[in-house]
Amino acid sequence: MSRRRESFAQQLNNQRSGPAGRRGSTYAQRLSLAEHVGTATDEVTAPFTSTFAPGEMRQLALVAHNHMKPAMKQFIETYSEILKKFRITGTQTTMKMCKSMWGEDDPAIHYGLTCTSGPLGGDAQIAALMCVEDLGGIIFFVDPLSAHPHQADIDSLLRLANCGNIIVCPNPASASSMMHTLRCALLKGDSARGMIPSFFETLESPAVEEYKHQQAVALANVIKGNSPSAPAPQAAEPPKEVGKSVSFGTEKSVSFGEPAPVEEEKKKKEVADISQTTIDRALMGQSMMFSDERLQALLAVESDDDSDDDEEDGSSVEEAPTAKVSKGLFGIKTSSTKKSRGRMGLKKLGKSVRKMIIK
């Protein structure tokens, strides 16, 4: 029989009931851990002589957000013996901390670039050091519970650090562990360069190689005259005959002939915006929302059709239906239209109202 899968709560209970050293939950266990940490810290912070001069290695950046600056100060005080062996760079506040504790006149201490405050571009300046291949590691105490106005700069700094595959310690625990590695590398000399390679050589993320390959392919396509992501070629459209009209199932036709002048197109557009129903209501006094601008456009167009209206007024006999044939998308469509006396009477009334308005 298959064993039933344990729930998440049961798994947590099993973890808690495991070996005593797995979870330091009791006071005695925490006290014992603190003693071990203190012993390890005393060993790593003891005075020693580095086999590398500060100028032989790339800079080490110290950065901390506002709520993490007290922790950064304590970290610098604790591990000064190791940090002084590097060219230290950082934002303005962090560099002031270092200079106040170490002094500025000690010839054995080599300070790196003093950057401006983070929100004013300090993180971007540190990122620039990576681009010029003069940054080997970053100790960045990030505040995870506060919003930062320069979040884009922070993301850029960490992204470039991953692209350059340099050492990054984003919290005090990882930074304290890294101090043991740095001390060991400084003591062993050339044989230990591989322990901190980013301080001596330019590295890169494994993803950079694939990115460079894609860029090389795109550049080769551009040199050949092709677009980096050119679509498949399409068949050329047949030439359009001038002067022919095509109807797509409606009474209006689309012409592919000579383009109409700009003023005529603008005039037609203004008239098209005024529907026939709106015109009828305005002339019958049913609508008061007929602006002067639209009315003048209407009168200007309708005045051109007065001769046509006069011919229609002279005929009192109902015209025979006329057939209008138009070719739609799905075949031949035939529609019939006829003009009624009611429509001609409405036009007479509209003509009278227009004449009164003009007067």
Backbone hydrogen bonds, N-H to C=O, Kabsch-Sander energy under -0.5 kcal/mol:
donor,donor_aa,acceptor,acceptor_aa,energy
11,Q,7,S,-2.1
12,L,8,F,-2.0
13,N,9,A,-2.0
14,N,10,Q,-2.2
15,Q,11,Q,-2.0
16,R,12,L,-2.2
17,S,13,N,-1.7
18,G,15,Q,-1.3
22,R,19,P,-1.4
23,R,19,P,-0.5
25,S,23,R,-1.8
30,R,26,T,-2.1
31,L,27,Y,-2.3
32,S,28,A,-2.1
33,L,29,Q,-2.3
34,A,30,R,-2.2
35,E,31,L,-1.7
36,H,32,S,-1.9
37,V,33,L,-2.3
38,G,34,A,-2.3
39,T,35,E,-2.2
40,A,36,H,-2.3
41,T,37,V,-2.3
42,D,38,G,-2.2
43,E,39,T,-1.7
44,V,40,A,-1.9
45,T,41,T,-1.7
46,A,43,E,-0.7
51,T,186,L,-2.5
56,E,53,A,-1.6
57,M,54,P,-1.2
58,R,199,F,-1.6
59,Q,134,D,-1.0
60,L,87,R,-2.4
61,A,137,G,-2.4
62,L,89,T,-2.4
63,V,139,I,-2.7
65,H,141,F,-2.0
68,M,65,H,-1.4
69,K,65,H,-0.6
69,K,66,N,-1.1
72,M,68,M,-2.0
73,K,69,K,-2.6
74,Q,70,P,-2.1
75,F,71,A,-2.1
76,I,72,M,-2.5
77,E,73,K,-2.2
78,T,74,Q,-2.0
79,Y,75,F,-2.3
80,S,77,E,-0.5
82,I,79,Y,-0.8
83,L,79,Y,-2.4
84,K,80,S,-2.4
85,K,82,I,-1.6
86,F,83,L,-1.7
88,I,86,F,-0.9
88,I,110,H,-0.8
89,T,60,L,-2.4
90,G,113,L,-1.3
91,T,62,L,-0.9
95,M,91,T,-2.3
96,K,92,Q,-1.8
97,M,93,T,-1.8
98,C,94,T,-2.1
99,K,95,M,-2.4
100,S,96,K,-2.2
101,M,97,M,-1.5
102,W,98,C,-2.7
103,G,99,K,-1.8
109,I,106,D,-1.3
110,H,108,A,-0.5
111,Y,109,I,-0.6
112,G,88,I,-3.0
115,C,90,G,-2.7
115,C,113,L,-0.8
120,L,117,S,-1.1
121,G,118,G,-1.8
122,G,117,S,-2.2
123,D,118,G,-0.6
125,Q,121,G,-1.9
126,I,122,G,-2.0
127,A,123,D,-2.1
128,A,124,A,-1.7
129,L,125,Q,-1.2
130,M,126,I,-0.9
131,C,127,A,-1.3
132,V,128,A,-1.5
133,E,130,M,-1.4
134,D,129,L,-2.7
136,G,59,Q,-2.8
137,G,59,Q,-1.1
138,I,167,I,-2.5
139,I,61,A,-2.9
140,F,138,I,-0.7
140,F,169,C,-2.0
141,F,63,V,-2.6
141,F,139,I,-0.6
142,V,140,F,-1.1
142,V,170,P,-1.6
146,S,143,D,-0.7
151,Q,148,H,-1.2
153,D,150,H,-0.7
154,I,150,H,-1.9
155,D,151,Q,-2.6
156,S,152,A,-2.0
157,L,153,D,-2.4
158,L,154,I,-2.4
159,R,155,D,-2.3
160,L,156,S,-2.5
161,A,157,L,-1.8
162,N,158,L,-1.7
163,C,159,R,-2.2
164,G,160,L,-2.7
165,N,161,A,-0.5
166,I,161,A,-1.9
167,I,136,G,-1.3
169,C,138,I,-2.6
175,A,171,N,-2.0
176,S,172,P,-2.6
177,S,173,A,-1.8
178,M,174,S,-1.9
179,M,175,A,-1.3
180,H,176,S,-0.7
180,H,177,S,-0.7
181,T,177,S,-1.0
182,L,178,M,-2.6
183,R,179,M,-2.3
184,C,180,H,-2.0
185,A,181,T,-2.3
186,L,182,L,-2.3
187,L,183,R,-1.8
188,K,184,C,-2.0
189,G,185,A,-1.6
191,S,188,K,-0.6
192,A,189,G,-2.3
193,R,190,D,-1.5
195,M,192,A,-1.7
196,I,192,A,-0.6
196,I,193,R,-1.0
199,F,196,I,-1.7
200,F,197,P,-1.8
201,E,197,P,-2.6
203,L,164,G,-0.5
203,L,201,E,-0.7
205,S,163,C,-2.4
208,V,205,S,-1.8
209,E,205,S,-0.6
210,E,206,P,-0.7
211,Y,207,A,-1.8
212,K,208,V,-2.7
213,H,209,E,-1.9
214,Q,210,E,-2.1
215,Q,211,Y,-2.2
216,A,212,K,-2.2
217,V,213,H,-2.1
218,A,214,Q,-2.3
219,L,215,Q,-2.4
220,A,216,A,-2.2
221,N,217,V,-2.0
222,V,218,A,-1.8
223,I,219,L,-2.3
224,K,220,A,-1.9
225,G,222,V,-1.0
226,N,221,N,-2.8
230,A,227,S,-1.5
244,K,241,E,-0.8
246,V,254,V,-2.4
249,G,327,K,-0.5
254,V,246,V,-2.7
256,F,244,K,-1.7
265,E,261,P,-2.1
266,K,262,V,-2.3
267,K,263,E,-2.3
268,K,264,E,-2.6
269,K,265,E,-2.2
270,E,266,K,-2.0
271,V,267,K,-2.0
272,A,268,K,-2.5
273,D,269,K,-1.3
274,I,271,V,-1.2
275,S,273,D,-0.9
279,I,275,S,-1.8
280,D,276,Q,-2.5
281,R,277,T,-2.3
282,A,278,T,-2.3
283,L,279,I,-2.5
284,M,280,D,-1.9
285,G,282,A,-1.0
286,Q,281,R,-2.7
287,S,281,R,-1.0
290,F,288,M,-0.6
291,S,289,M,-0.6
295,L,291,S,-2.2
296,Q,292,D,-2.6
297,A,293,E,-1.8
298,L,294,R,-2.1
299,L,295,L,-2.8
300,A,296,Q,-2.4
301,V,297,A,-1.6
302,E,298,L,-3.0
303,S,299,L,-2.1
304,D,301,V,-0.8
305,D,302,E,-1.0
306,D,303,S,-1.0
309,D,305,D,-1.9
310,D,306,D,-2.3
311,E,307,S,-1.7
312,E,308,D,-1.8
313,D,309,D,-2.6
314,G,310,D,-1.6
315,S,312,E,-1.0
316,S,314,G,-0.6
319,E,339,K,-0.6
322,T,337,T,-2.1
324,K,335,S,-2.7
325,V,323,A,-0.5
326,S,333,K,-2.4
328,G,326,S,-0.7
328,G,331,G,-2.0
331,G,328,G,-0.9
333,K,326,S,-2.4
335,S,324,K,-2.2
337,T,322,T,-1.9
344,M,340,S,-1.8
345,G,341,R,-2.6
346,L,342,G,-1.9
347,K,343,R,-1.8
348,K,344,M,-1.9
349,L,345,G,-2.2
350,G,346,L,-2.5
351,K,347,K,-2.6
352,S,348,K,-2.2
353,V,349,L,-2.4
354,R,350,G,-2.3
355,K,351,K,-2.2
356,M,352,S,-2.1
357,I,353,V,-2.2
358,I,354,R,-2.7
359,K,355,K,-2.3
